[in-house]
Amino acid sequence: MAHERILVVDDEPQIVRLCVEMLTPLGFDVHGLTSSPEALTYLERETFDLLILDVKMPHVDGLTLLRRARELDPNLTAVIITGYATLDKAIQALSAGARGFILKPFGFDELTQAVEDALAQRQREQELSLIHI
């Protein structure tokens, strides 16, 4: 893989910076934002393969952001990062289109594995949709 476009959205600047610094050297085109309203505007103008986002953010929560983003691009996949994990939130995230769920604090291996798994699942889903056309 690699060269996929990733948008990271978290209200904690250090989390955004960490994700960008971890994923960019792997060949991903990574953009980071700390505002969910700004992310919505950005998603209206730009196309991404993967959205990495926090669940709990001011203004627009992560699950709402994910639902709106997938309305704009149904092929967009997501990885949720959160410090507030519950089974209910995980189920809601999966229902909204997330393909990964990692807990803060997280390390390089957890992040890269979640990203690779989500992008691989997205690729399989796209291939299956082509077969059914």
C-alpha positions, 0 to 999 in steps of 0.5 A: 500500500502507501501513497493513500491519503489520510486525514487525522482529526483530533482536538489534541494537537499532540495526537495529530502531530504523533499520527502525522509523524508516524505515518508519513515516513511509511509513504502515506500522504497525511494531513492533520486537523484539530477542528471537526468543523474544519475537517468537514469543510476539508472533506467537502473539498478533498478526497481521502482514503482513510479518516483517523479521528477521535470520538470525543471532540468539541463542536462535532463529535467524531461519530457524527463527523464520520457519518457526515464524511461517509455521506460525502464519500461512501468509500471512505474508511476510518479508524477511531482513536479514543481515550473513552472506550466503551462497547457501545461506542465501539459498536456505534463506530463500526455501524458508522463505517469505522474499520478500526478502533484503538485506545489512547495512549497508543504506539506505532505498532497499534496505529500502523496495524489499524491503518493497514487493516482498515485500508486492506478492508477498504480495498477488499470492499471495493473489489467486491463491489466491482464484482457485483456490478 
